[in-house]
């Protein structure tokens, strides 16, 4: 039993060492220049350990980003308003988008690594033809924004609009603005777009007689 506990403790330490090594490498090198061999050497583990724990570069980058996303997700599910439950959908949506912009601004290199990994990895298609392996943090962001939009404006295509809003933060030009430190500018524009949508009057029902 003691051997099993020791093995689990070693696995936890190895995972932490690998993620910290990846984080350090991303701070000093472009993501496309980082190999699994470099990560293993920096973490002081064998290359096989890295592949066993994370499977691929994509899996490694995804795991690191998920760790960064945990705090935001916990704030949404269990934290105080306006991020957490208890505030109106509008307030929660604006607070969440502010939080996502701030998180993206702090993790530009990691997001670039994820984008690089996703474009170079061979990702099989699911039965419906969509690519598998969507990043869990991205799926959560999308679903949360969609739910808040639908609660505030049920007449809108909340799912598609959520794709637009979250996708804007992966745009190369937007990422360059964040890299230059223009976080407030990006957050302000996103808030202006969402506020305009939420404040716009829903389209009139076509069955309603129009005034002459």
C-alpha positions in Angstrom: 0.0 0.0 0.0 2.9 2.3 0.9 4.5 1.6 -2.5 1.2 2.6 -4.2 1.0 5.9 -2.4 4.7 6.6 -3.2 4.0 5.9 -6.8 1.1 8.2 -6.9 3.1 10.9 -5.1 5.9 10.5 -7.7 3.3 10.8 -10.5 2.0 14.0 -9.0 5.5 15.5 -8.7 6.4 14.5 -12.2 3.2 16.1 -13.6 3.9 19.3 -11.7 7.6 19.4 -12.8 6.6 18.8 -16.5 4.0 21.6 -16.4 6.4 24.0 -14.7 9.1 23.2 -17.2 6.8 23.8 -20.1 5.7 27.1 -18.6 9.3 28.2 -18.2 10.2 27.2 -21.7 7.3 29.1 -23.1 8.5 32.2 -21.3 11.8 32.1 -23.2 11.2 30.4 -26.5 8.6 30.5 -29.3 6.2 27.6 -28.9 7.2 26.0 -32.2 10.8 25.8 -31.0 9.8 23.7 -27.9 10.0 19.9 -28.2 8.9 17.2 -25.9 12.6 16.2 -25.5 13.3 19.8 -24.2 10.4 19.6 -21.8 11.6 16.3 -20.4 15.2 17.5 -20.0 14.0 20.7 -18.2 11.7 18.7 -15.9 14.3 16.1 -15.1 12.2 13.2 -16.3 12.4 10.8 -19.2 10.9 11.6 -22.5 8.7 8.6 -22.2 7.2 10.0 -18.9 6.1 13.2 -20.7 4.5 11.2 -23.5 2.9 8.8 -21.0 1.4 11.6 -18.9 0.2 13.9 -21.8 0.3 11.9 -25.0 1.4 14.7 -27.3 2.4 18.3 -27.5 -1.2 19.1 -27.8 -2.1 17.2 -24.7 0.7 18.9 -22.8 -0.2 22.4 -23.8 -3.9 21.7 -23.2 -3.2 20.5 -19.7 -1.2 23.6 -18.8 -3.9 25.9 -20.2 -6.6 24.0 -18.3 -4.6 24.6 -15.1 -4.7 28.4 -15.9 -8.4 28.2 -16.6 -9.3 26.5 -13.3 -9.4 29.7 -11.2 -11.7 31.4 -13.7 -14.0 28.4 -13.9 -14.2 28.1 -10.1 -15.0 31.8 -9.9 -17.9 31.3 -12.3 -19.4 28.2 -10.7 -18.7 28.9 -7.0 -17.4 32.4 -6.6 -19.2 35.6 -5.6 -21.1 37.7 -8.1 -20.8 39.2 -10.6 -18.7 36.3 -12.0 -20.4 33.8 -9.8 -24.1 33.0 -9.3 -26.3 35.7 -7.9 -25.9 38.5 -10.4 -28.1 39.2 -13.5 -27.1 37.5 -16.7 -26.0 40.8 -18.2 -23.6 41.5 -15.3 -22.3 38.0 -15.3 -21.6 38.0 -19.0 -19.7 41.3 -19.0 -17.7 40.3 -15.9 -16.9 36.9 -17.5 -15.7 38.4 -20.8 -13.5 40.8 -18.8 -12.1 37.8 -17.0 -11.4 35.9 -20.3 -9.7 38.9 -21.9 -7.5 39.3 -18.8 -6.6 35.6 -18.9 -5.8 35.6 -22.6 -3.7 38.6 -22.1 -1.7 36.9 -19.4 -1.3 33.6 -21.4 -0.6 34.7 -25.0 2.4 32.4 -25.4 0.5 29.4 -24.2 -2.5 30.1 -26.4 -0.1 30.5 -29.4 1.4 27.1 -28.4 -2.1 25.6 -28.4 -2.9 27.1 -31.8 0.4 25.7 -33.2 -0.3 22.3 -31.7 -3.8 22.2 -33.0 -2.8 23.1 -36.5 0.1 20.5 -36.6 -1.7 17.6 -34.9 -3.7 15.1 -36.8 -7.1 15.2 -35.1 -9.6 12.6 -36.2 -13.2 13.6 -37.0 -16.1 12.6 -34.9 -19.1 10.8 -36.3 -20.8 14.1 -37.0 -17.8 15.3 -39.0 -16.6 17.8 -36.4 -13.0 17.6 -35.2 -12.5 15.8 -31.9 -10.5 17.1 -29.0 -12.0 20.6 -28.4 -10.2 22.1 -25.5 -12.4 21.7 -22.4 -11.8 25.2 -21.2 -12.9 26.6 -24.6 -16.1 24.5 -24.5 -16.9 25.8 -21.0 -16.3 29.4 -22.1 -18.6 28.9 -25.1 -21.4 27.2 -23.1 -21.3 29.8 -20.3 -21.5 32.7 -22.7 -24.2 31.0 -24.7 -26.3 30.4 -21.6 -26.0 34.0 -20.4 -26.8 35.4 -23.9 -29.8 33.1 -24.2 -31.1 34.2 -20.8 -30.8 37.9 -21.7 -31.8 37.7 -25.4 -33.6 34.5 -26.2 -34.3 35.8 -29.7 -30.6 35.7 -30.7 -28.6 32.7 -32.0 -26.7 32.5 -28.7 -24.4 29.6 -29.7 -23.2 31.2 -32.9 -22.8 34.6 -31.2 -20.7 32.9 -28.5 -18.5 31.5 -31.2 -17.9 35.0 -32.6 -17.1 36.5 -29.2 -14.7 33.8 -28.0 -13.2 33.4 -31.5 -12.3 37.1 -31.5 -9.9 36.5 -28.7 -8.0 34.1 -31.0 -7.7 36.6 -33.8 -4.0 37.3 -34.6 -4.5 41.1 -34.7 -6.3 41.1 -31.3 -3.6 38.9 -29.8 -1.0 41.4 -31.1 -2.9 44.2 -29.3 -2.9 42.2 -26.1 0.8 41.6 -26.6 1.4 45.4 -26.7 -0.5 45.8 -23.4 -3.7 47.1 -24.8 -5.9 44.8 -22.7 -8.3 47.6 -21.6 -8.8 48.6 -25.3 -9.7 45.0 -26.2 -11.9 44.5 -23.2 -13.7 47.8 -23.7 -14.5 47.0 -27.3 -15.8 43.6 -26.4 -18.0 45.1 -23.8 -19.3 47.7 -26.2 -20.2 45.0 -28.8 -22.0 42.9 -26.2 -23.8 45.9 -24.6 -25.0 47.0 -28.0 -26.4 43.6 -28.8 -28.1 43.2 -25.4 -29.6 46.7 -25.6 -30.8 46.4 -29.2 -34.6 45.9 -29.5 -35.6 42.4 -30.6 -36.9 42.3 -34.2 -40.6 42.8 -34.5 -42.8 39.8 -35.0 -43.6 39.5 -38.7 -47.2 38.6 -37.8 -47.6 41.9 -35.9 -49.4 44.5 -38.1 -47.0 47.3 -39.1 -48.1 50.9 -38.6 -49.0 52.6 -41.8 
